[in-house]
Each structure stands twice: as structure tokens, then as C-alpha cells.
Amino acid sequence: MPLFEVNKVQTNTRFSGMGVRNVHERIVRLFGEPYGVFLYSEPDTYTTVQIRFPLVPGTDRKGQEE
């Protein structure tokens, strides 16, 4: 089930998902459409969450020790 479609199916709950939506919208505003929060769900089976960011040059810490 794509992001934000869940609210159309669910009834009134304590948690509306607004925090996830806000994070998604901020990421899209900063980096563009290919990035953001993506939720895939099969009821009573699984939920997968992907948070996509671009690789910012100079921030890759692979192979570096802290």
C-alpha cells in the first residue's frame, strides 16, 4: 500500500501518520521527487519502510574510523 493511502482505509486513530508525512515532504522539498519516505505494506503480513536520501559528496564515511 503506497504512502498515505493507509489513512483513507483506517478509521480515526490516535496516531495519524502526520510525522511521517512531514518528514517525507521535507525530504522531497530539499532533494526532489526521487527521495523521501516510502512505505509498502501487506496487511497482516509485512511492512517495509525505505528512507531515500541522495549521497552528498564528502559525507561518505566508508573505510574511515571514527
Stockholm file with secondary structure:
# STOCKHOLM 1.0

chainA/1-66         MPLFEVNKVQTNTRFSGMGVRNVHERIVRLFGEPYGVFLYSEPDTYTTVQIRFPLVPGTDRKGQEE
#=GR chainA/1-66 SS CCTTTHHHHSCSCSCCSHHHHHHHHHHHHHHCTTCEEEEEEETTTEEEEEEECCCCTTCCCTTCCC
#=GC SS_cons        CCTTTHHHHSCSCSCCSHHHHHHHHHHHHHHCTTCEEEEEEETTTEEEEEEECCCCTTCCCTTCCC
//
